[in-house]
């Protein structure tokens, strides 16, 4: 199932054991090396920042995320194997997107998450106001991404090409 990141943020986390809301999702933990989501940050009822690992999630739907119980929530400092990713604190939102030929495309405003495999599937890129008169956004598939860094995301050129590398003919 594909969902937008913006639709998952602020979703309640429900304990299967108690049937009560124990936390709220705040944002995904993104691994910039492969665009996977090994976990989500959440805020507990006591306003403590915790992390829920993807393997501890029992169910995700449009209304809530369900886990076994509160013991499935981890303190960020306790997750040794994820410390590098936690320290990077990578975010896709508001990253500048440009092509390999340095043409500026816009900024990331949202992204699609594949909940089955827990990876980023598409980026939603909104061009600047000057370039975007219609108010539409552009979807960039993960296979088009060449490089990620702290400041920008570099993608393939958007010119349509067939497998031989020649441009597609323009038909009027």
N, C-alpha and C positions, 0 to 999 in steps of 0.2 A: 504494500500500500504506500502510495506517495502522498506526503502532506507538506504544506509550507511550514517553515520554521516559525513564522509569525502566528500560525494557528496552534502550535504546540506550547509556545511560551505562555506562562501564567495558567497552565492547566493544573488542576489539583491532582495530587498523588494520594491514592486511597490504599489503606492497609487491608489486605484480604482477610487477615486475622480479626481485626476489629470492625471493619466496614466503615471506618472514619477517615476523614481527610487528615493526613499527617504532615503534608508539605505541599509546596507549589513549585512547579518547574520554572526556573528563571532563564536558563540558556543552555545550549548544548556545549559539550566539551569537544572541540574539533581537533583532530590530528591533521596538521597541514601537510604531512608527508604523503598521505593517501586519501585525504578527505573522508575519513571514517569518523563515526561518532561513538567512541567507546563508553561515553557516559553523559549524564545531564547534571548540571548544577541545579540545586533546589534550595528553597528556604523553608525551614521547619516552622511549626506553630510558635516555637520559642525564638524565632528570628535568627536561627543559626544556619550558616551556609554549609550544606552537605552535598554529597555527590551520590547519585544512583547509577550504578554500573548497568550497562545494557543487558548483561546476562541475568540481572536480578529483576528485570521488568517482566511481569507475567502477562500483561495485556496493555495495549494502547488503543484507544479509540478516540472519537472526536470530542468526547466529554471529559475524559480522565485518563490517568495512567495508573495501573494497579501493580502493587508489589506485595510480597508475603506479609511483611510487618516492618516496624520501624528499625529493626536491626539490619535491614538491607541498605539503609542510608549510611554512608561512610564519611568520615572526616577527610577533607582533602589531603591533610598531612599524613594520613595513614595509608594512602594508596601509592606505595613506593614505585610500582611499575609504571604508573601514569605521571610521576612527578615531572618529567621533562615536558610532557604535553600540558600539564597544569601550569607550569612555569612560563611556557610560551604564551598561554592565554590568547590563542589565535581567534580572531573574529572575522567573518566574511563581510558582515554588514558595513557599508560605506567604503569598502575597498575600491580603489580606482581600477577600471578594467581597460586594457588596451591590447591591440593586436601585436603580433610579432614584428610587424613593420611600423610600430609605434603610433598607430592611429588610435586616438582616444575614443572609446566606445561609451563610457559612462561610469556609473557607480552601482555596486551591488545593493539592492534594496531588500531582497529576500532570497531564500533558496529553498529548494525542494529536498526533502529527506525521504529516502527509501527506508521504511520502517522494518522491512523484512531483513535487509542486509546491513542496516544502520550506516549508510554512507550518504554523502551529498550527491544528489542526482543531477540537478540543474541549478544554475544561478539565474536570478532575475536581475537584469541590468537595466537601469533607467538612464537614458541619455540626459545630458545637461539640458536645461530649459531652452537654450539657444538652438540646440540641434533637434529638439523634440517638440514639434508643434501639435502633434496629435495626442500626446500624453500616454503613449504606449510604452511597454517595456519589452526587452529582448530576452529570450531564453537561451542560455549558453549551457550545452551539455558538458558533463565532466570530461568527456573524451576530447573536447576542444581546448582544454586547459593545458598549457605548456609549462607554466611556472607560477608559483605562489611565493610572495615574500611579504614583509611587514607593511609595505606601502601600496603594492598593486598586484593585480593578477594579469598575467600575460596569456593571451589565447591565440589560436590560429587565426589567420586572416579570414575575413568573412566572405570573401569572393567565392562563389560557387564553382567547384571544379569537379570534373569527372575523374575516375580512377587513373586515367592516363596522365593527368596533370594539366590537361588543356582546358581553357575556360569553356563553359557551356555556351552554345550559340544563343544569341538573342533573337527571339521570334516575335514579330509584331503582329 
